[in-house]
């Protein structure tokens, strides 16, 4: 994976040759009521060229509307959506439904949201189907030209290895989208993915609602030093380490500032890299129905 110097037009080249903007616009918890379509439109008109959504976010229609209303040509926008847990046995049907809601002819990246196939009737794991089977079905979408790239999310090293080692899998995931920020840097996973030419894509890079990242004295001190918002420090750190990052906001001023990355001094960059060692890893997205295992 190659990269250019950090600014709002940064991109990485994925393992299949496709280019992905380093900073994407995240839409988790961006609802119709919250003005998701307006936020997407503003983001694209501001300069974002990467939008991330999912069927579970219940906003694909709003995201598609925002893309259309932005006036930005479709070919200039990198669009990601995701497969939900209860759709693992009907990948093609689920994808076509997402495509219809988005109002698009194709998506740039389709991600398995969680390596957890659930029976929609019982919402319990299948006994005769696993996430490897799901990924094999996702490969067919690339062959159909409806999807340019496929990826995974919330997979640890062992789960990712199983995909890479399966002889029937011929299309390597281009990304593994996981929670990542200075309090959860995912160092071992990051190194493993880098060795295997898979990009780490960071969701919740700013933490969650009432984020502990925004209360951390070290991060606050660095933001004051550079006279920028805390979010800009976190997004810039993510880009500087070589990960794709998905900040989310529906506030216009924050949407704009989150895209303004800058280069941290090496000592400050190192301080953020080591922050989790001092305060311990902090996971802000930890559903009780999923075991992350060893990251």
N, C-alpha and C positions, 0 to 999 in steps of 0.2 A: 504494500500500500504506500503510495507516494503522497506528498503533501506540499502545499505552497505556504508562504509566510502568512501569518494570521491577519486577516481583515475581513470585511463583510462579504467578500466574494471568494473566500477560501473554498477549496473543494479537495476531496480525496479521490484517488482512483481506486476503485474496488477491484477484487481479485478476478472479475470477469471483464475488466476494462471500462465499465460504466463509471461515470463521475458523479459524486454525491457532494452537495454543499456541506461544509463542515458544521455550520450552524443551521439547524432546522427549527421550524415553528411547531412546538408541541401543542396538542389540543386536548389532552386529558383534563377532564372536568370543565372543559369549555362547552357550555350547553347553549341550546337555542335561546333560553331565557337570558343567558349571560351575554348573548350577542356573538356567538361563535363565528357566524358568517362574516360579520363586520370585522372581527379581529383578524380573520384570515385575509380578508381583502386589504386591510391596512398593512398587515405584515408583508404581503406580496408587493404592494405599491411602495412600501418603505425600502424594499431591497431583498427580502428573503426570497429564496428560490427553492425551498425545501419545506414541505408540509407533512406532518405525521398525524395520522388518525387511526381509528380502529373501530370495528363493529361494536365492541363493548363500550366505547365512549358515547355511543348513541348520538353522533353528530356528523356522520358521513354526508348526509344531505346538506347540512349547513356548510361543511367544508367545501363540498362541490360547488355550492352557490357562491361562496366567497372566492373560489378560484375563477369562476365564470365572470363575476362582477369586477374582478381586479383589472381586467383588460390585459393581463400579461399572457403572452402566447403559451399554450399548453406545453409545447416542446421545451420551454425554458424552466419549467417547474418540475421538481422531483417530488413525486407523491408516493407516500407509504400508507398502507392500511394493513390490518391484521386479522388472522383467523382466530375465532373464539373457541374455547375449550369444548363446547358441546357441538361443534361443527367438524370435528376431526374426521368423521367418517363420510362427510359430504363436502369435501374441499372445493370441488368445481362449482357446485351449486351455491355454496356460501360465498365464494369469490365473485361469481356473477351477480349475486345480490348486492354485494358491496360496490361493484362497478356500476350497477344501475343506480344505487343511491348517490354515488359520487357524480353521476352523469358524465363518466369518462369512457373512453375506448380502451384504455389500458392503464396500468399503474406501473411505476418504476420499481417498486419493491413491495413484496408481499411477505409478511412475517408470521410465523407461528407464535402466537402471543405467549403461550405457556406450554411446556412439554407435558401436558396433562389432558389426554383425551377423556372426556366425560360423556356418559350416556345421557342424552337430553331428557329422558324420561325419569331417571333416578338421580341424575347429577352425581353419579358415582363412577369411578374409573372402569373402563371396559376391561374384560378379562381376555378378549381375543383381539385387541388392537392396542398398539403403543405409538408413541410420538415418532418413531422411526418410520412406521407405516404411513403416518400422516405426511412426513417430509417427502417420502417417495411419490405420493400423490401430488404434492406441491410442485415437484419437478415437471409434471405434465403441463402445468400452466406456462412455464417458460417455453416449452416446446410449442405451445399454442400461440405464442407471441402476444398473449394478453398481459404478460408480466415480463419485465426485463430481468429482474433479479429476485431471489428468494433469500430469506434469512430466518433467524431464530431469536428468541427472547427468553430471558429468565433461565437460561441454561448454565449450569456450572461446568467445570472442566470435564468431569466424567461424562456428563450427558452430551457435551459437544464432541468428545472423543468417539462416542458410539455412532454418531452421525458420520464423522470422518472415516471411521473404520469399516463401515458397511459397504460391501462390494457392489451392491445394487444402487448405491447413491453415486451419481456421476456429476452432480452439480453442487459444488461446495457452497455453504451459506456465505453470503457476502458480509453479513453483520451478525452480531449477537447483541441485542438491545437489553441492557440491564441497568438497574439503579447504580449510579456512580457519581461521586462528588468527593471533596476532600475528607469527609468523615466516613466514607465508604469507597475508597479508591479502587477496590477490586484488583490489587496489584498482581496476584498470581494469575488470575483469569486474564487480565490485560496482557501480561507477558506471553501466556499460552496462545491467546488469539493472534497476537503479533507474529509469533513464530509460525503460525499456520495461515498467515495472510488473510485473517478475518478481522474486520474492523469492530472495535467496541463502540457501541452507540449508547450514549448516556441519557436515560430518562430520569426525571426528577433531579436534575443537576442543581436545583436551588433548594432541594429538600421538599418538604410537604407544607401543608397549611401550618402556620405557627412554627415555621422551620427553625430547628436548632442551629442551622448554619448561620442564620441572620442574628443569632445571639452570641456567636462565638467571638471572643475578644480578639483572637488572632486575625480572623477574617475581617472583623470590623477595623482593626488597626491597619491592615493592608489597604482596605478600601479608602480609608482616610489619607493614607500616604500618597495614593495616586489621585485622590479627589474624584473618585467614581463611586457609583452605586455598588453595593455588595454583590448584586447579581452579575455585574460586569466582571468582577474579579473571578467569580465561579465559572462563568462561561469562558473567559480568557484562559483560565487554568486548564479547562478541559480541552480546548483547542491546542494549547501549547504542548500538552502531553501527547497529542496525536489521536484524540478520540473525536467522534461525531457527538454533537450535543444538542439537546432538544429543550430549550427553555420555553416556558409557557407564560403568557400574560394576556389579559384582555384590555389592559390599560394602554392607551396609545403611546404615552411617554416611555413606558417600560418596554413595550414592543420594540420601539426604536432604539433605546439604549442597550438592550440585550444583544443587539446585532453589532454593537461597536466594541469589538474585541481589541486588545492591546497586548503587548509583550511584557510579561512580568520579569523583573530582575531575577537572576539565577538564585539569589539567596531567598527571595520571597517565594519563588516557584518551589524550591526545596522545602521551605517551611510548610507550604500547603501539602506537599507530597507526604510529609511525615506527620501531619496533624493527627491522623487517626491512631497513630502509635501512642500519642500522648493521652488522648481522651477515650480511646476505644472505638471500634467501628459502630456506626449508628445507621441502622436501616430504617427509612421512614415509610417504606411500602412493604409490609410483611403480613400478607393475608393468612388467616389461620387455617385455610384449606390447602396450603402449599408448603412443602418442606424444601427449602433452598439447599439443604445439605451443605457441603463444603464449597465455598465460592472459589 
